[in-house]
Amino acid sequence: LLARQPFLAPIPSQGNFILTQVDEEEVKMEQFRTTIESYGVMLRYFNRPYLSNFVRLTIGRAEHTDVIARALATLTPGL
């Protein structure tokens, strides 16, 4: 799901935490964070320059994937 988004580059994970890079030329981090969190998805940010455009999503249940899909569908790349 995340890899299909042109503005995300997720790192493969075996757990329920997924680290992904956000291409801020496509979607600004503030827009991404505000939108995803408004759907109740927990995000973790990193206060390091080399991780400033990365977030970690927490997906606990299968239905959380549906919530993330709905939230991602509302984002408008290029704004």
Backbone hydrogen bonds, N-H to C=O, Kabsch-Sander energy under -0.5 kcal/mol:
donor,donor_aa,acceptor,acceptor_aa,energy
5,Q,2,L,-1.7
8,L,5,Q,-1.6
9,A,21,Q,-1.9
11,I,19,L,-3.3
18,I,16,N,-0.5
18,I,57,L,-2.5
19,L,17,F,-0.5
20,T,55,V,-2.8
21,Q,9,A,-1.5
22,V,53,N,-3.4
23,D,7,F,-3.1
23,D,21,Q,-0.5
24,E,22,V,-1.1
26,E,23,D,-1.8
27,V,23,D,-2.3
32,F,28,K,-2.5
33,R,29,M,-3.1
34,T,30,E,-2.6
35,T,31,Q,-2.4
36,I,32,F,-2.7
37,E,33,R,-2.6
38,S,34,T,-1.6
39,Y,35,T,-0.6
39,Y,36,I,-1.2
40,G,37,E,-2.1
41,V,36,I,-1.4
44,R,56,R,-1.6
46,F,54,F,-0.5
48,R,46,F,-1.1
51,L,48,R,-1.8
52,S,49,P,-1.0
54,F,51,L,-2.0
55,V,20,T,-2.3
56,R,44,R,-2.1
57,L,18,I,-2.8
57,L,55,V,-0.5
58,T,42,M,-1.7
59,I,16,N,-3.0
59,I,57,L,-0.5
60,G,58,T,-0.5
64,H,61,R,-1.2
65,T,61,R,-0.7
65,T,62,A,-1.1
66,D,62,A,-0.8
67,V,63,E,-1.5
68,I,64,H,-2.4
69,A,65,T,-2.3
70,R,66,D,-2.1
71,A,67,V,-2.4
72,L,68,I,-2.9
73,A,69,A,-1.8
74,T,70,R,-0.7
74,T,71,A,-1.1
75,L,71,A,-0.5
75,L,72,L,-1.1
78,G,26,E,-4.3
79,L,26,E,-0.7
79,L,76,T,-1.2
